[in-house]
Amino acid sequence: MYDLIIIGTGASGLAAAVYAGRYKMKTLVIGKEFGGETSTAWIISNYPGLPEIDGYELMTKMRDQAKSNGAEVIEGEVTKIEKQGHCISVFAGDTEYQSKTLILALGTERRKLGLPNEKDLVGKGVHYCVTCDGPLYTNKTIAIIGGGDASVKGANLAGVYAKKVYLITREKELRAEPINYDQMKKLGDKVEVIFETQIKEIVPKNTGMGLEKIVLDTNGKTGDLTIDGLFVEIGAIPNVELAKSIGVELDDRGYIKVDNFMQTNIDGVFAAGDTTNHFGAFKQDITAAATGAMAATSAFKDLGVHGGEVCEVHAKPIIKEHAQA
């Protein structure tokens, strides 16, 4: 029986675990992909106190700090949540974990283009993470789809490896932080921006193994662009299926609705990070960490209101073969 279970090992989940540990709450953190989107980031230079740090390293430091404060952190995919009264059961693999409070730090997943051949070419010419797969295209030509800050940062990183980078956006201008935009301009003609253009088709090689070219539409005029790799940076969508399964309310954009204390509409269930509507469209590690800290604080106060034994009334005995090894 835990005081708190946190689903998600990104910045919000791990920050929540740091605070929960300091509150002496018995805390379990479960995450399918360690570090979330931050772990795939390149150099992060806007996290206070750490002028320059690799994303994976930042998440590792957060995890180590959470564990040093007493939190238990495990890898696993949560497949189901059940709630009876104030008792919450979380199922991961063959194991059921029980808790008195819950924080949903579910993060987001990369938005796809939804074009034919896209799914078949994932990892074989189509990618969603420059940090992860950019080195595969050393001295080759790639295209990045997107016009936001993430796509510009991707171009900056790709410029380290690739021979040529095409940055393709359907907008008339890029929406990036000035410091990242200025860094991209320093790459000169290695990065070429193609404005007011959409990708219409992804064409595989005749062998079916690899990318041959993409077809672009610029103000009604189509043309081919031969490239070795395509990186998609068009935003993300919140992971909310688990939240919906227990009746957590979403806003009109599909994000979890929370109040200023990260409370959802379900008693004892809190949410944090990019999957929430807090801070609107502004999604950063520092805001994710802030909401995680607030969610843990609210969970701690919730235990004080309901009493330490509230869950035991509804707790189900753990079947021996399902118990954690």
Rosetta silent file (secondary structure, phi, psi, omega in degrees, C-alpha in Angstrom):
SEQUENCE: MYDLIIIGTGASGLAAAVYAGRYKMKTLVIGKEFGGETSTAWIISNYPGLPEIDGYELMTKMRDQAKSNGAEVIEGEVTKIEKQGHCISVFAGDTEYQSKTLILALGTERRKLGLPNEKDLVGKGVHYCVTCDGPLYTNKTIAIIGGGDASVKGANLAGVYAKKVYLITREKELRAEPINYDQMKKLGDKVEVIFETQIKEIVPKNTGMGLEKIVLDTNGKTGDLTIDGLFVEIGAIPNVELAKSIGVELDDRGYIKVDNFMQTNIDGVFAAGDTTNHFGAFKQDITAAATGAMAATSAFKDLGVHGGEVCEVHAKPIIKEHAQA
SCORE:     score description
SCORE:     0.000 S_00000001
   1 L     0.000  120.164  179.541    0.000    0.000    0.000 S_00000001
   2 E  -102.068  153.811  170.945    1.496    3.304   -1.144 S_00000001
   3 E   -74.492  -33.623 -175.429    0.607    6.814   -0.066 S_00000001
   4 E  -149.282  133.678  168.086    1.116    7.971   -3.643 S_00000001
   5 E  -114.803  133.514  177.464    1.557    6.408   -7.060 S_00000001
   6 E  -114.828  124.462  177.010    2.877    8.574   -9.886 S_00000001
   7 E  -100.545  112.529 -178.786    2.396    7.391  -13.459 S_00000001
   8 L   124.649  129.567 -178.873    5.102    8.896  -15.658 S_00000001
   9 L  -116.040   32.982  171.943    8.861    9.354  -15.311 S_00000001
  10 L   -86.938 -164.488 -176.507    9.240   12.650  -17.144 S_00000001
  11 H   -60.558  -40.787 -178.000   10.054   15.999  -15.559 S_00000001
  12 H   -70.207  -43.700 -178.843    6.653   16.365  -13.885 S_00000001
  13 H   -65.785  -42.078 -178.192    6.518   12.833  -12.488 S_00000001
  14 H   -73.498  -35.551  175.169   10.051   12.872  -11.137 S_00000001
  15 H   -63.827  -40.051  176.335    9.686   16.360   -9.647 S_00000001
  16 H   -60.993  -39.776 -179.412    6.529   15.150   -7.921 S_00000001
  17 H   -66.476  -36.407  177.227    8.487   12.176   -6.582 S_00000001
  18 H   -60.504  -47.923 -179.038   11.200   14.466   -5.183 S_00000001
  19 H   -68.773  -40.903  179.249    8.619   16.466   -3.249 S_00000001
  20 H   -61.415  -40.010  178.206    6.636   13.412   -2.171 S_00000001
  21 H   -63.370  -38.866  178.603    9.802   11.860   -0.788 S_00000001
  22 H   -67.899  -26.918  175.726   10.537   14.982    1.214 S_00000001
  23 L   -82.185    3.342 -179.872    7.004   14.762    2.621 S_00000001
  24 L    62.392   32.073  174.241    7.881   11.207    3.759 S_00000001
  25 L   -85.564  138.873  174.203    5.137    9.725    1.609 S_00000001
  26 L   -74.173  111.129 -166.388    5.578    6.125    0.557 S_00000001
  27 E  -124.459  136.982  174.164    5.821    6.761   -3.181 S_00000001
  28 E  -121.571  131.739  176.026    5.972    4.608   -6.303 S_00000001
  29 E  -115.033  126.125  179.412    6.783    6.029   -9.752 S_00000001
  30 E  -120.327  130.413  178.590    5.956    3.905  -12.800 S_00000001
  31 E  -144.950  139.269  178.828    7.004    4.870  -16.307 S_00000001
  32 L   -77.328  -44.347 -179.001    7.068    3.128  -19.653 S_00000001
  33 L  -124.342  108.601 -175.116    9.720    5.356  -21.236 S_00000001
  34 L   -56.922  131.492  173.075   12.168    6.894  -18.804 S_00000001
  35 L    85.955   -9.921 -179.770   12.442   10.651  -18.963 S_00000001
  36 H    57.616 -149.976 -178.410    9.607   11.234  -21.400 S_00000001
  37 H   -64.245  -30.302 -177.231   10.258   13.695  -24.216 S_00000001
  38 H   -63.279  -34.955 -177.687   13.000   15.431  -22.238 S_00000001
  39 H   -65.546  -18.374  178.509   15.221   12.351  -22.296 S_00000001
  40 H   -97.117    0.701 -179.119   15.320   12.605  -26.100 S_00000001
  41 L   -74.802  158.968  176.595   16.233   16.290  -26.070 S_00000001
  42 L   -85.267 -129.829 -178.873   19.650   17.520  -27.057 S_00000001
  43 E   -80.463  127.517  175.021   21.278   20.265  -25.013 S_00000001
  44 E  -101.317  124.498 -174.980   18.912   22.098  -22.647 S_00000001
  45 L  -122.887   10.873 -178.969   20.161   25.581  -21.841 S_00000001
  46 L  -123.255   18.719  176.097   17.169   27.245  -20.170 S_00000001
  47 E   -91.359  120.404 -173.605   16.713   25.137  -17.030 S_00000001
  48 L   -54.040  134.162  177.707   17.557   27.384  -14.051 S_00000001
  49 L    88.439  -13.959  179.814   20.789   26.506  -12.310 S_00000001
  50 E  -129.375   84.041 -172.535   21.975   24.255  -15.145 S_00000001
  51 L   -54.818  -30.920 -179.795   23.180   26.510  -17.973 S_00000001
  52 L  -154.942  119.252 -178.105   23.786   23.581  -20.302 S_00000001
  53 E  -152.235  143.244  175.449   22.795   19.933  -19.795 S_00000001
  54 E   -68.883  142.121 -177.086   21.814   16.968  -21.935 S_00000001
  55 H   -57.744  -43.950 -179.835   18.120   16.083  -21.608 S_00000001
  56 H   -64.387  -38.523  178.764   18.760   12.473  -20.608 S_00000001
  57 H   -65.051  -39.841  178.085   21.279   13.598  -18.008 S_00000001
  58 H   -60.796  -44.784  179.378   18.772   16.041  -16.531 S_00000001
  59 H   -66.559  -34.610  177.596   16.172   13.282  -16.172 S_00000001
  60 H   -64.646  -41.228  177.851   18.765   10.975  -14.643 S_00000001
  61 H   -63.621  -40.958  178.144   19.603   13.595  -12.038 S_00000001
  62 H   -63.577  -43.858  179.609   15.904   14.031  -11.222 S_00000001
  63 H   -62.155  -44.670 -179.497   15.410   10.274  -10.895 S_00000001
  64 H   -63.374  -37.627  178.971   18.436    9.912   -8.636 S_00000001
  65 H   -68.100  -40.073  178.057   17.230   12.768   -6.459 S_00000001
  66 H   -62.121  -43.565 -179.325   13.759   11.228   -6.212 S_00000001
  67 H   -67.678  -36.672  179.278   15.234    7.871   -5.194 S_00000001
  68 H   -67.336  -22.093  176.821   17.553    9.477   -2.665 S_00000001
  69 L   -91.285    4.584  173.040   14.460   11.018   -1.070 S_00000001
  70 L   107.334   -4.657 -179.081   12.856    7.592   -0.728 S_00000001
  71 L   -74.803  145.505  174.787   10.750    7.222   -3.867 S_00000001
  72 E   -97.850  126.488 -177.443   10.652    3.864   -5.627 S_00000001
  73 E  -120.963  122.078 -179.133   11.063    4.195   -9.411 S_00000001
  74 E  -130.612  158.206  176.722   10.320    1.272  -11.719 S_00000001
  75 E   -96.615  133.307  179.202    9.937    0.727  -15.449 S_00000001
  76 L   175.272  157.325  178.116    6.601   -0.595  -16.649 S_00000001
  77 L  -103.123  119.712  177.349    3.534    0.143  -18.727 S_00000001
  78 E   -77.834  124.365 -176.738    0.371    0.864  -16.781 S_00000001
  79 E  -105.457  -18.696 -176.820   -2.523   -0.832  -18.546 S_00000001
  80 E  -158.775  146.682  173.170   -5.409   -0.167  -16.173 S_00000001
  81 E  -127.617  136.686  174.017   -6.488    1.960  -13.237 S_00000001
  82 E  -126.321  146.668  179.501   -9.353    1.170  -10.878 S_00000001
  83 E  -134.737  125.217  176.030  -10.753    3.385   -8.139 S_00000001
  84 E  -129.283  114.476 -174.166  -13.016    2.327   -5.283 S_00000001
  85 L    61.562 -124.087  178.004  -13.794    4.989   -2.741 S_00000001
  86 L  -106.901   21.283  179.628  -10.442    6.569   -1.954 S_00000001
  87 E  -110.557  130.928 -174.593   -8.441    3.490   -2.852 S_00000001
  88 E  -117.940  129.939  174.967   -6.696    3.341   -6.228 S_00000001
  89 E  -109.635  131.203  179.673   -5.392    0.209   -7.940 S_00000001
  90 E  -120.176  126.468 -176.542   -2.800    0.544  -10.686 S_00000001
  91 E  -108.666  125.940  176.792   -2.012   -2.434  -12.906 S_00000001
  92 E  -135.405  116.401 -173.872    1.338   -2.781  -14.664 S_00000001
  93 L    63.522 -129.602  178.985    2.138   -6.102  -16.281 S_00000001
  94 L   -96.721   10.333 -173.964    0.991   -8.864  -13.928 S_00000001
  95 E  -111.813  138.169  175.044    1.315   -6.699  -10.839 S_00000001
  96 E  -109.412  128.189  177.181   -1.338   -4.676   -9.021 S_00000001
  97 E  -114.715  142.428 -179.019   -0.234   -1.739   -6.905 S_00000001
  98 E  -118.229  145.847 -175.894   -2.518    0.068   -4.453 S_00000001
  99 E  -149.863  161.144  178.277   -2.372    3.663   -3.332 S_00000001
 100 E   -91.931  -23.740  176.636   -4.272    6.323   -1.437 S_00000001
 101 E  -140.946  163.859 -176.306   -3.572    9.067   -3.995 S_00000001
 102 E  -142.652  137.485  171.273   -2.559    9.211   -7.653 S_00000001
 103 E  -118.230  125.112  177.252   -0.702   11.668   -9.884 S_00000001
 104 E   -95.494  105.420  177.962   -1.120   11.353  -13.642 S_00000001
 105 L  -116.726   62.900 -164.424    2.076   12.631  -15.261 S_00000001
 106 L   -83.930  -15.384  176.626    1.330   10.990  -18.588 S_00000001
 107 L    68.340 -160.038 -177.573    3.023   13.414  -20.955 S_00000001
 108 E  -133.042  169.468  173.581    2.412   13.619  -24.679 S_00000001
 109 E  -127.776  153.769 -174.151    3.292   11.715  -27.825 S_00000001
 110 E   -64.456  136.300  177.409    4.536   13.053  -31.138 S_00000001
 111 L   -74.667  139.339 -178.997    1.899   14.053  -33.655 S_00000001
 112 L   -99.508  160.779  178.055    2.009   12.131  -36.938 S_00000001
 113 L   -74.798  -31.989 -178.714    1.463   13.390  -40.480 S_00000001
 114 L    76.987   26.554 -179.122   -1.136   10.718  -41.225 S_00000001
 115 L   -98.284  153.845  173.497    0.144   10.111  -44.744 S_00000001
 116 L   -57.098  145.504  179.192    0.351    6.813  -46.644 S_00000001
 117 L    77.124  -12.147 -177.702    3.696    5.016  -46.211 S_00000001
 118 L   -61.379  -51.346 -176.785    4.475    7.020  -43.061 S_00000001
 119 H   -62.792  -41.406 -177.391    3.899    4.140  -40.640 S_00000001
 120 H   -66.417  -25.330 -175.952    5.741    1.607  -42.833 S_00000001
 121 H  -100.845    6.155  178.006    8.820    3.834  -43.024 S_00000001
 122 E   -61.057  125.640 -177.878    9.130    4.659  -39.316 S_00000001
 123 L    81.580   -5.254 -179.193   12.751    4.028  -38.410 S_00000001
 124 L  -127.375   32.504 -179.645   13.553    3.431  -42.087 S_00000001
 125 L   137.202  -22.860  177.351   13.512    6.990  -43.342 S_00000001
 126 E  -116.342  130.375 -174.180   10.782    8.612  -41.236 S_00000001
 127 E  -140.625  164.253 -179.204   11.613    9.723  -37.692 S_00000001
 128 L  -128.999   10.422 -177.370   10.215   11.826  -34.849 S_00000001
 129 L  -148.741  105.706  179.653   13.350   12.506  -32.815 S_00000001
 130 H   -66.208  -38.223  179.133   16.426   14.253  -34.206 S_00000001
 131 H   -59.100  -42.471 -176.789   18.338   13.600  -30.990 S_00000001
 132 H   -72.813  -46.361 -167.177   17.702    9.877  -31.262 S_00000001
 133 H  -115.734   -4.341 -179.764   18.157    9.319  -34.988 S_00000001
 134 H   -55.557  -42.863 -179.049   19.939   12.368  -36.357 S_00000001
 135 H   -59.586  -19.028  178.077   23.398   10.736  -36.252 S_00000001
 136 H   -65.065  -18.883 -174.048   22.133    8.102  -38.723 S_00000001
 137 H  -111.914   34.395  175.521   22.189   10.811  -41.385 S_00000001
 138 L   -59.501  127.472  179.925   25.759   12.007  -41.054 S_00000001
 139 L    62.933   25.274  177.336   26.780   13.681  -44.335 S_00000001
 140 L  -120.463  177.656 -177.237   23.321   13.041  -45.795 S_00000001
 141 E  -107.605  130.407 -179.912   20.336   15.200  -46.724 S_00000001
 142 E  -131.943  165.216  172.475   17.267   15.405  -44.511 S_00000001
 143 E  -126.486  143.330  175.018   14.047   17.383  -44.190 S_00000001
 144 E  -118.307  127.824  178.705   12.337   18.524  -41.014 S_00000001
 145 E   -97.943  123.697  178.429    8.606   19.234  -41.076 S_00000001
 146 L   143.640  154.572 -178.145    7.407   21.927  -38.675 S_00000001
 147 L  -126.768   12.314 -179.175    7.624   25.627  -37.988 S_00000001
 148 L   -97.282 -170.718 -177.334    7.874   25.849  -34.223 S_00000001
 149 H   -64.080  -37.014 -178.399   10.728   26.034  -31.758 S_00000001
 150 H   -62.870  -39.200 -179.579   11.158   22.256  -31.656 S_00000001
 151 H   -69.081  -36.480  178.290   11.747   22.082  -35.412 S_00000001
 152 H   -68.275  -41.975  176.653   14.332   24.889  -35.282 S_00000001
 153 H   -64.126  -35.949  176.144   16.164   23.186  -32.427 S_00000001
 154 H   -63.235  -40.064  178.004   16.014   19.987  -34.456 S_00000001
 155 H   -64.851  -37.832  178.137   17.595   21.784  -37.406 S_00000001
 156 H   -62.737  -43.117  179.101   20.357   23.091  -35.153 S_00000001
 157 H   -70.253  -44.466 -179.660   21.173   19.611  -33.962 S_00000001
 158 H   -60.467  -30.239  179.184   20.822   18.049  -37.412 S_00000001
 159 H   -62.430  -20.361  177.128   23.265   20.639  -38.690 S_00000001
 160 H   -71.199  -33.003 -173.948   25.954   18.923  -36.647 S_00000001
 161 H  -104.876  -49.498 -167.534   25.507   15.695  -38.607 S_00000001
 162 L   -75.379  156.319  174.544   23.742   16.262  -41.907 S_00000001
 163 L   -77.288  -38.243 -178.671   25.162   17.628  -45.145 S_00000001
 164 E  -146.843  138.594  179.283   21.947   19.538  -45.899 S_00000001
 165 E  -126.701  121.372  171.894   18.807   20.282  -43.865 S_00000001
 166 E   -99.553  123.433  176.384   15.523   21.451  -45.374 S_00000001
 167 E  -104.925  113.703 -170.771   13.154   22.978  -42.829 S_00000001
 168 E  -111.207  124.591  179.703    9.644   22.899  -44.277 S_00000001
 169 L  -136.102  145.837  178.189    6.772   24.866  -42.784 S_00000001
 170 L   -83.559   -5.946 -178.835    3.312   25.737  -44.026 S_00000001
 171 L   -88.025  170.581  178.212    3.542   29.109  -42.294 S_00000001
 172 L   -85.606  -14.558  178.703    4.940   32.390  -43.626 S_00000001
 173 L  -152.610  162.272 -179.981    7.442   32.608  -40.778 S_00000001
 174 L   -86.051  148.502  177.506    9.004   30.445  -38.095 S_00000001
 175 L  -113.460   84.590 -175.837    7.802   30.507  -34.491 S_00000001
 176 L  -134.800  157.179  174.442   10.974   29.921  -32.526 S_00000001
 177 L   -62.439  138.264 -177.237   12.797   31.405  -29.586 S_00000001
 178 H   -53.418  -38.132 -177.701   15.160   34.123  -30.858 S_00000001
 179 H   -65.530  -36.463  178.844   18.221   32.413  -29.384 S_00000001
 180 H   -74.635  -37.772  178.065   17.460   29.190  -31.270 S_00000001
 181 H   -64.228  -41.848  179.372   16.618   31.039  -34.482 S_00000001
 182 H   -64.344  -38.111  177.828   19.883   32.981  -34.293 S_00000001
 183 H   -63.877  -39.067  179.583   21.802   29.757  -33.793 S_00000001
 184 H   -65.012  -39.683 -178.966   20.166   28.279  -36.886 S_00000001
 185 H   -63.029  -28.001  179.245   21.114   31.305  -38.986 S_00000001
 186 L   -68.056  -17.329  178.752   24.751   30.731  -38.060 S_00000001
 187 L   -77.449   -7.835  176.444   24.578   27.426  -39.948 S_00000001
 188 H    63.611 -140.109 -175.136   24.287   29.418  -43.175 S_00000001
 189 H   -79.168    3.359  173.699   23.099   27.641  -46.296 S_00000001
 190 H   -64.591  -31.605  176.994   23.389   24.236  -44.641 S_00000001
 191 E  -110.140  121.591  178.271   19.815   24.863  -43.426 S_00000001
 192 E  -115.722  123.411 -179.480   17.316   25.973  -46.054 S_00000001
 193 E   -94.023  129.678  177.465   13.830   27.048  -44.934 S_00000001
 194 E  -113.026  109.423 -174.740   10.945   26.401  -47.316 S_00000001
 195 L   -89.166  162.766  174.123    7.928   28.506  -46.331 S_00000001
 196 L    49.260   46.234 -174.920    4.204   28.109  -47.095 S_00000001
 197 E  -135.340  140.011  176.637    4.686   24.490  -48.063 S_00000001
 198 E  -121.430  149.540  176.033    2.997   21.238  -47.083 S_00000001
 199 E   -87.403  128.373 -176.008    4.111   17.682  -47.557 S_00000001
 200 E  -104.931  -26.547 -174.141    1.644   15.772  -49.724 S_00000001
 201 E  -154.728  142.921  173.553    3.299   12.401  -50.204 S_00000001
 202 E  -111.678  119.754 -173.623    6.052   10.193  -48.802 S_00000001
 203 E  -109.334  117.566  178.587    7.600    8.050  -51.512 S_00000001
 204 E   -80.027  165.469  173.441    9.574    4.936  -50.529 S_00000001
 205 L   -67.147  160.219 -179.035   12.372    3.415  -52.571 S_00000001
 206 L   -58.498  -29.598  179.497   11.418    0.724  -55.059 S_00000001
 207 L   -75.065  -14.258 -176.530   12.825   -1.858  -52.677 S_00000001
 208 L    82.148   -5.134 -178.534   10.468   -0.635  -49.962 S_00000001
 209 L  -109.507   93.544  178.280   13.457   -0.210  -47.671 S_00000001
 210 L   114.700  170.038 -175.211   14.123    3.464  -47.165 S_00000001
 211 E  -100.752  131.384  178.266   12.918    6.847  -48.321 S_00000001
 212 E   -92.456  -50.601 -176.286   13.237    7.977  -51.929 S_00000001
 213 E  -168.044  172.625  170.944   11.662   11.427  -51.845 S_00000001
 214 E  -125.498  152.943  177.967    8.779   13.555  -50.624 S_00000001
 215 E  -106.215  127.604 -175.745    6.239   15.479  -52.685 S_00000001
 216 E  -113.075  151.309  176.031    5.651   19.069  -51.634 S_00000001
 217 E  -122.619  113.432  178.466    2.875   21.550  -52.331 S_00000001
 218 E  -114.192  103.358 -179.438    3.871   25.210  -52.298 S_00000001
 219 L    51.299   44.866  176.504    0.869   27.470  -52.897 S_00000001
 220 L    89.102   -8.317  178.711   -0.678   24.933  -55.257 S_00000001
 221 E  -102.466  125.541 -178.013    2.539   24.047  -57.073 S_00000001
 222 E   -98.373  152.339  178.480    3.857   20.545  -56.481 S_00000001
 223 E  -162.322  156.547 -179.750    7.426   19.391  -56.656 S_00000001
 224 E   -93.895  147.712  174.459    9.677   16.541  -55.554 S_00000001
 225 E  -132.577  113.014 -179.490   12.415   16.758  -52.961 S_00000001
 226 E   -82.567  122.762 -178.138   14.914   13.914  -52.848 S_00000001
 227 L  -141.309  164.789  177.129   16.120   13.290  -49.291 S_00000001
 228 L   -93.858  -29.603 -177.334   17.614   10.512  -47.213 S_00000001
 229 E  -149.920  149.485 -179.977   15.547   11.074  -44.074 S_00000001
 230 E  -123.787  128.022  178.168   12.414   12.878  -42.885 S_00000001
 231 E  -115.868  128.822 -175.494   11.916   14.184  -39.345 S_00000001
 232 E  -103.273  118.934  179.784    8.434   15.201  -38.193 S_00000001
 233 L  -131.480   70.955 -175.531    8.225   18.032  -35.628 S_00000001
 234 L  -118.885   30.913  176.679    4.594   19.168  -35.721 S_00000001
 235 L    96.748 -170.818 -174.949    3.717   19.125  -32.057 S_00000001
 236 E  -143.760  162.889  176.464    2.283   16.545  -29.727 S_00000001
 237 E  -121.631  144.690 -175.634   -0.988   15.187  -28.370 S_00000001
 238 E   -72.298  143.602  174.347   -1.666   14.425  -24.697 S_00000001
 239 L   -86.162  102.709 -172.683   -1.755   10.835  -23.444 S_00000001
 240 L  -125.894    5.760 -175.896   -5.111   10.770  -21.696 S_00000001
 241 H   -61.041  -43.056  178.563   -6.601    7.293  -22.230 S_00000001
 242 H   -63.730  -40.356  178.719   -5.812    6.143  -18.686 S_00000001
 243 H   -62.348  -44.459 -179.537   -7.233    9.378  -17.290 S_00000001
 244 H   -63.407  -30.893 -175.824  -10.432    8.984  -19.308 S_00000001
 245 H   -65.832  -21.059  178.019  -10.850    5.412  -18.081 S_00000001
 246 L  -112.531   15.290  172.913  -11.540    6.632  -14.535 S_00000001
 247 L    86.574   16.386  177.951  -13.655    9.610  -15.536 S_00000001
 248 L   -67.663  134.591 -175.494  -11.097   12.409  -15.400 S_00000001
 249 L   -81.241  140.036  178.319  -12.470   15.478  -17.172 S_00000001
 250 E  -110.879  160.198  174.460  -10.710   16.918  -20.220 S_00000001
 251 L   -88.671 -176.607 -174.548  -10.830   20.394  -21.735 S_00000001
 252 L   -72.597   -8.053  175.581  -11.951   21.122  -25.287 S_00000001
 253 L  -100.343    0.205  177.493   -8.407   20.545  -26.574 S_00000001
 254 L    91.313    9.845  178.431   -8.173   17.104  -25.004 S_00000001
 255 L   -95.617  153.620  179.678   -5.920   18.012  -22.055 S_00000001
 256 E   -66.805  129.177  177.887   -6.635   17.052  -18.444 S_00000001
 257 L   -81.777  127.578  177.435   -8.457   19.827  -16.612 S_00000001
 258 L  -134.081  158.083  172.428   -6.845   20.780  -13.317 S_00000001
 259 L   -91.600 -170.855 -176.681   -7.223   23.611  -10.857 S_00000001
 260 L   -67.339  -12.095  179.418   -4.328   25.665   -9.509 S_00000001
 261 L  -106.222   13.492  177.366   -3.516   22.840   -7.088 S_00000001
 262 L    68.583   16.102  176.955   -3.379   20.179   -9.855 S_00000001
 263 E   -78.415  133.137  171.921   -6.582   18.547   -8.582 S_00000001
 264 L   -87.097 -173.687  177.369   -8.713   16.823  -11.217 S_00000001
 265 L   -76.485   -6.572  179.680  -12.450   16.346  -10.908 S_00000001
 266 L  -101.391  124.270 -178.192  -11.790   12.959   -9.236 S_00000001
 267 L   -59.196  130.136  177.995  -11.078   13.081   -5.504 S_00000001
 268 L    84.989   -2.598 -179.414   -7.551   11.948   -4.718 S_00000001
 269 E  -114.209  123.819 -178.570   -6.438   12.053   -8.357 S_00000001
 270 E  -120.327  164.862  179.142   -4.069   14.802   -9.466 S_00000001
 271 E  -139.893  155.482 -177.683   -2.326   15.521  -12.762 S_00000001
 272 L  -152.637  157.980  172.835    0.870   17.286  -13.768 S_00000001
 273 H    86.933 -159.320 -171.993    3.000   18.201  -16.735 S_00000001
 274 H   -66.217  -17.750 -178.967    2.322   18.487  -20.439 S_00000001
 275 H   -80.314   -5.146 -179.427   -0.828   16.376  -20.318 S_00000001
 276 E  -101.453  166.217  178.093   -2.652   19.067  -18.327 S_00000001
 277 L   -88.032    3.119  179.864   -4.224   22.347  -19.416 S_00000001
 278 L   -69.061  138.679 -176.603   -2.185   24.275  -16.837 S_00000001
 279 L    68.629   10.446  175.790    0.021   26.988  -18.442 S_00000001
 280 L    60.768 -131.817 -177.380   -1.942   26.545  -21.680 S_00000001
 281 L   -85.643   -0.584 -179.327    0.190   25.772  -24.710 S_00000001
 282 L   -82.306  105.505 -175.916    3.420   26.712  -22.925 S_00000001
 283 L  -118.638  111.089 -178.991    5.153   23.365  -22.350 S_00000001
 284 L  -139.873  161.284  177.531    8.607   23.442  -20.765 S_00000001
 285 H   -61.284  -37.861 -177.378   10.589   21.294  -18.327 S_00000001
 286 H   -68.465  -37.451  177.765   10.412   24.016  -15.710 S_00000001
 287 H   -72.080  -36.600  177.192    6.617   24.278  -15.931 S_00000001
 288 H   -62.265  -45.984  179.616    6.291   20.480  -15.888 S_00000001
 289 H   -62.840  -38.945  179.968    8.472   20.283  -12.783 S_00000001
 290 H   -63.005  -44.451  179.659    6.487   23.072  -11.127 S_00000001
 291 H   -68.037  -32.625  176.039    3.168   21.311  -11.657 S_00000001
 292 H   -64.277  -42.479  177.609    4.686   18.065  -10.370 S_00000001
 293 H   -61.835  -41.973  179.684    5.797   19.792   -7.179 S_00000001
 294 H   -67.272  -41.159  179.968    2.333   21.270   -6.724 S_00000001
 295 H   -62.743  -42.256  178.612    0.597   17.954   -7.397 S_00000001
 296 H   -65.037  -39.675  178.184    2.713   16.177   -4.786 S_00000001
 297 H   -63.549  -40.997  178.945    2.004   18.918   -2.260 S_00000001
 298 H   -67.809  -37.656  177.626   -1.727   18.618   -2.929 S_00000001
 299 H   -64.217  -40.171  177.797   -1.578   14.826   -2.588 S_00000001
 300 H   -61.852  -44.326  178.151    0.179   15.232    0.759 S_00000001
 301 H   -66.074  -35.042  178.992   -2.533   17.619    1.959 S_00000001
 302 H   -62.504  -40.114  177.207   -5.200   15.237    0.666 S_00000001
 303 H   -62.391  -38.433  179.417   -3.822   12.474    2.883 S_00000001
 304 H   -66.171  -34.027  179.370   -4.039   14.801    5.841 S_00000001
 305 H   -72.210  -45.253 -173.841   -7.686   15.580    5.107 S_00000001
 306 H   -88.709  -15.248 -179.775   -8.828   12.001    4.563 S_00000001
 307 L    89.773  150.455 -174.997   -6.612   10.316    7.120 S_00000001
 308 L   -67.695  -22.436 -174.506   -3.959    7.689    6.657 S_00000001
 309 L  -101.374    8.741 -172.898   -6.280    4.702    6.883 S_00000001
 310 L   -60.764  -36.390 -176.281   -8.937    5.839    4.425 S_00000001
 311 H   -75.918  -30.579 -175.557   -7.820    3.476    1.678 S_00000001
 312 H   -59.308  -25.637  179.678   -7.554    0.385    3.850 S_00000001
 313 H   -62.639  -36.301 -176.037  -11.355    0.256    4.095 S_00000001
 314 L  -103.915   -5.766 -172.879  -11.604   -0.418    0.366 S_00000001
 315 L   -62.245  140.030  177.886   -8.266   -2.126   -0.226 S_00000001
 316 L   -98.408  142.220  176.866   -8.360   -5.474   -1.993 S_00000001
 317 L   -63.994  138.351  178.505   -5.996   -8.277   -0.978 S_00000001
 318 L   -78.487  124.794  177.857   -3.163   -8.711   -3.456 S_00000001
 319 L   -66.073  134.176 -170.981   -3.270  -12.129   -5.109 S_00000001
 320 H   -53.726  -44.702 -176.154   -0.008  -13.850   -4.294 S_00000001
 321 H   -71.991  -12.246  177.230    0.987  -14.636   -7.862 S_00000001
 322 H   -97.186   -5.112 -176.333    0.383  -10.979   -8.783 S_00000001
 323 L   -67.703  152.686 -179.121    2.479   -9.629   -5.954 S_00000001
 324 L   -67.878  134.813  179.668    5.598   -7.730   -6.803 S_00000001
 325 L   -68.553    0.000    0.000    8.652   -9.928   -6.846 S_00000001
